Amino acid sequence: MGRAKTELKCLSTEKDRKGRFKIRIKGLERKMKKFSDKCEVSEACLIVYEEGSNTAPMIWPKDSTKVRSLIKKYEAQKNVRPPKIFDLQDFFEHKKTSVEAETLKARKCIYSVKYPTSDLNIQSLDLEQLRMFIGILDNKIGACAERINMLKNSQKVESNFNFGHTVDRYNCHSINDAT
């Protein structure tokens, strides 16, 4: 069974309202003490202003220096940049960077296996082996130089082709315009 509906109405006299307000303040203060004790909250603060009164507000804890220090900490924390909210886009960016880092690490490992540098001990090679090694390096350098020249020439040919194509196109327009 449910209980009967209670009617909420304002207290009629000022004296009753102030008395009820003080009782509720004491209850709120007790709850703050329990909260800070049970939840092991080291820093908690309660400030209550009485309506229409010019008196000082009720504070908990009673030590006003603690309350002021808590307010200063709050103000300082409020001025600091708020923590970044980690949404779905941030999640995927984080995943992407972690995958890229793993890929880079794997590539470095593959390159170290594919192109070893520390395994070859040049100082232990005799004169004939050193000459063969120098010949291999010279061949590789020559192949690289040929490839560079080929790429440069192909770029020149493409640019000449594009230039000639645009010139021909303009010449066609001028011939058609003249007739």
Backbone hydrogen bonds, N-H to C=O, Kabsch-Sander energy under -0.5 kcal/mol:
donor,donor_aa,acceptor,acceptor_aa,energy
9,K,7,E,-0.6
17,R,13,T,-1.9
18,K,14,E,-2.5
19,G,15,K,-2.2
20,R,16,D,-2.6
21,F,17,R,-2.4
22,K,18,K,-2.3
23,I,19,G,-2.0
24,R,20,R,-2.4
25,I,21,F,-2.2
26,K,22,K,-2.2
27,G,23,I,-2.1
28,L,24,R,-2.4
29,E,25,I,-2.5
30,R,26,K,-2.3
31,K,27,G,-2.2
32,M,28,L,-2.0
33,K,29,E,-2.1
34,K,30,R,-2.5
35,F,31,K,-2.7
36,S,32,M,-2.6
37,D,33,K,-2.1
38,K,34,K,-3.2
39,C,35,F,-2.0
41,V,36,S,-0.9
42,S,40,E,-0.7
44,A,42,S,-0.5
46,L,60,W,-2.4
48,V,58,M,-2.8
53,S,50,E,-1.5
58,M,48,V,-2.5
60,W,46,L,-2.3
64,S,62,K,-0.7
67,V,63,D,-1.5
68,R,64,S,-2.5
69,S,65,T,-2.4
70,L,66,K,-2.3
71,I,67,V,-2.3
72,K,68,R,-2.6
73,K,69,S,-2.3
74,Y,70,L,-2.4
75,E,71,I,-2.7
76,A,72,K,-2.6
77,Q,73,K,-2.6
78,K,74,Y,-2.4
79,N,75,E,-1.6
80,V,76,A,-1.0
87,D,85,I,-1.1
91,F,87,D,-2.1
92,F,88,L,-2.2
93,E,89,Q,-2.3
94,H,90,D,-2.6
95,K,91,F,-2.4
96,K,92,F,-2.6
97,T,93,E,-2.5
98,S,94,H,-2.2
99,V,95,K,-2.6
100,E,96,K,-2.6
101,A,97,T,-2.2
102,E,98,S,-2.2
103,T,99,V,-2.6
104,L,100,E,-2.5
105,K,101,A,-2.2
106,A,102,E,-2.4
107,R,103,T,-2.7
108,K,104,L,-2.4
109,C,105,K,-1.9
110,I,106,A,-2.6
111,Y,107,R,-3.0
112,S,108,K,-2.3
113,V,109,C,-1.6
114,K,110,I,-3.1
115,Y,111,Y,-3.1
121,N,119,D,-0.7
122,I,120,L,-0.9
124,S,121,N,-0.9
125,L,122,I,-1.3
130,L,126,D,-2.0
131,R,127,L,-1.9
132,M,128,E,-2.0
133,F,129,Q,-2.3
134,I,130,L,-2.5
135,G,131,R,-2.3
136,I,132,M,-2.3
137,L,133,F,-2.3
138,D,134,I,-2.6
139,N,135,G,-2.3
140,K,136,I,-2.2
141,I,137,L,-2.5
142,G,138,D,-2.5
143,A,139,N,-2.3
144,C,140,K,-2.1
145,A,141,I,-2.3
146,E,142,G,-2.5
147,R,143,A,-2.2
148,I,144,C,-2.4
149,N,145,A,-2.4
150,M,146,E,-2.6
151,L,147,R,-2.4
152,K,148,I,-2.3
153,N,149,N,-2.6
154,S,150,M,-2.4
155,Q,151,L,-1.8
156,K,152,K,-1.9
157,V,153,N,-2.5
158,E,154,S,-2.2
159,S,155,Q,-2.4
160,N,156,K,-2.5
161,F,157,V,-2.6
162,N,158,E,-2.6
163,F,159,S,-2.3
164,G,160,N,-2.7
165,H,161,F,-2.3
166,T,162,N,-2.0
167,V,163,F,-2.2
168,D,164,G,-2.5
169,R,165,H,-1.9
170,Y,166,T,-2.1
171,N,167,V,-2.5
172,C,168,D,-2.3
173,H,169,R,-1.7
174,S,170,Y,-2.1
175,I,171,N,-2.1
176,N,172,C,-2.5
177,D,173,H,-2.3
178,A,174,S,-1.3
179,T,175,I,-1.2
